[in-house]
């Protein structure tokens, strides 16, 4: 488990940190709500060519899928930004699995 401190002190990178929060349920949610075609057609490394409002909306659906204990262990708080980062990491994982 990486902590927020590990991430801030560059003991892990962005992908490593946020991927630890991604579950099969989150992968399915992101694929369903964003769409596989949109994920695969994205040409931006950080998926910024998909509207931010779509990622923001996903944040609300992801929150109940995150085990609060995992956030506590990682010393991470919940915010819309956290949800967006987890959602985008899930989308990146989906894209990698389909490459």
N, C-alpha and C positions, 0 to 999 in steps of 0.2 A: 504494500500500500504506500503510495506516495502522498505526502502531506502538502498542504498549501505552501509551507516553508520550503519543501524540496523544490517545488515549482518556481518559487520566487528566487531561490538561490541556484537555479539552473542545474539541479541534480537530476531533473527529468525535463523533457520537453513538453510542449503544449499537447501533442498527440498522446504521449504516454500518460500525462496527468488526467486528461478528460476521458480517455478511453476506459479508465478504471470504473467509471460511473455508468458506462453503456451496458445495457442488458438486452437480451433478446426481445423483450417487450418494447424497449425504446427503439431498437432497430426496426421492428415491424411498424411502430407508430410513425417514425420518420419516413419510411418508405411509402406508407399509405398516405400521409398528409402532404408530403412534398412531391412524391411521385418518382418512381424509378427513372423515367425518361428525363425529368428535370435534373435529377442528380447526375445521371450519366452524360447529359448534354452540357453540363456546367463546364466552362473553360477556365474558371477562376480557382486557384489553389484553395482559397478559403470559402468558396461557394458564394461569394459576394454578388454574383450575377443573378442570384435568386433573391427576391424581395425580402428585405429585413423584416417586414411586417409578418411574413409567413413564419420566420424563425421565432419572432417574439411570441406569436400565438402558440407555437409548439411548446414554449417554455411552461405555459400553464398546464398543458397536458402531461408534460414530463415530470413535473414536481411530485405527483402522487406515486410515480413509478420508481422514485429514488428512495432507497432505504435510508432513513434519517441517521441510522447508526454508521453507515458508510461515510456520510458527510461529516459526522462528528469525528470519526477516526482520521479522516483526511484533514481535519481542522478547516473545513470549508463551510461557509455560510450559503444560504440560498438567496439568489437574486435572479432577475430575468437574464442577466448576462451569463450567469452560471448555466441556466437552462439552455440558452442559445449556444453556448460553447459545447455543451453535451450533445445537443441536437446536430450541430454541424460536424462534430466528431463522429457521430453515428453515421451521418451521410457520407463522410469520407471513408468510413469502414465499409459501407455498402458499395461505394464506387470501387474500392480496392478489391472487394470480393467478386465483382462483375468484370474485372479487367482481365 
